[in-house]
Amino acid sequence: MLILNTGGTLNKRYNPLEGTLEVAFDNNAITKILESSDFKYNLAGLVYKDSLDIDISDRKKIANIIMESNEDTFILVHGTDTMSITAEFLSEVFEDRKIILVGAMKPFEVDKLESSLNIGMAIGFAKAVKEYGVYICMNGHVKLWDELLKNRQKGRFELV
């Protein structure tokens, strides 16, 4: 299993000089979550962006890394605003991989529980499910990418 980090809200930290939340250019949040596990996971950072800034070239980069990997199972930490777009793109490229996109509605720095729960669920699901596919793991659900969508009015992911 390979965990890939693209940034998103989960990775945001407060910048006291600017007074803003910014996507950190590191894997610190995910590393801290994984420290509670007895298992060593492979973790790589990719683009470190808010998902609103992820474009087709970033999605192609993600797909290329997955394609070149010897792994068949991936956790992709991604921002929630365009998570479904990336999931759809990856579903059109891969039929022989398990890819679970996961994120958070609040930064790890603000709410450690949500991020930890979501990543833990994604890892557990990746280990348990046998079927290849592109999945989204958010708000206590793990479903195929087109069965779980963000409800912007309610600020959560819901079953379609």
Secondary structure, DSSP 8 states (H G I E B T S, - for coil): -EEEEEE-GGGEEEETTTTEEEE-SS-HHHHHHHTTSSS--EEEEEEEE-GGG--HHHHHHHHHHHHH-S-SEEEEE--SSSHHHHHHHHHHH-SS-EEEEE--SS-TTT-HHHHHHHHHHHHHHHHH--S-EEEEEETTEEEEGGGEEEETTTTEEEE-
